[in-house]
Amino acid sequence: TVAKTHFSMSHYKSFIRQVNGWGFRRVTSGCDAGSYYHPLFLRGMPHLTVYMRRETADTCSKIKTLGHCDNVTKIKIKDR
């Protein structure tokens, strides 16, 4: 891949950790397999990136503690 060509393995692992920390998820099937996706990081819609938040250790622990919760509030984002 291009990333492995330009990053040493230790830097590549750090890069992947950063990407995952921002909420990007790896696409595992289809024509985009191997790429990463985030619902707020879309071509032609840079205004959505202001809603992106880095997951902190505290956020991750809260999510693990809550497990599956029915009272999760969903945020709807409107196009400007």
C-alpha positions, 0 to 999 in steps of 0.5 A: 500500500502507499502508506506502508511505502511512505511510513516505517512500520512503527510510524504506520502503526502510530498513524493507524492508532491516530486514524482509529482514535478519530473514529475512522473505521476500516472498510473490509469489503467491496471496491473500497476494501482496505480504505478508511471511512468516517461519516463526517469526513466526506468529499465536498462537505468540509463543514462537517469536520467541525463535529469530529471529536477525538476519542479519549481514553475516558470516552472509550472507558465510558462506552465499554462500561455502558455496553449496549445502551438503549438511551443513546442520543443520536445527533442529526447533522443538517447540511448547510 
